[in-house]
C-alpha cells in the first residue's frame, strides 16, 4: 500500500560533481593554511594532506582532487595562506 504523500524524487544537481570538486579543493586549501599557521613545513603539509585524501577515499577510486593536492599546497605556501589578506569570517 503506497503512501499518497510519499514521492521520492531525485534532486540531482547537474553541477553536483563540479561543486563537490570545488568543495574538496577549498577544504584542502583551508587545511594547508591551518597547518602552515601551526608551523608545519611544506613537505609535512603535503604528506599529511595526501595521506588524508588517500584515507578518505581508500574504499573508492582515486578522487579527481588528488592530483591537485601539490598545486594547492604550493599556492597556499606561496601566498602564506588561503586568502593572503585580512581574515574572513
Secondary structure, 3 states (H helix, E strand, C coil): CCCCCCCCCCCCCCCHHHHHHHHHHHHHHHHHHHHHHCCCCHHHHHHHHHHHHHHHCCCCCCCHHHHHHHHHHHHHHHHCCCCCCCCCC
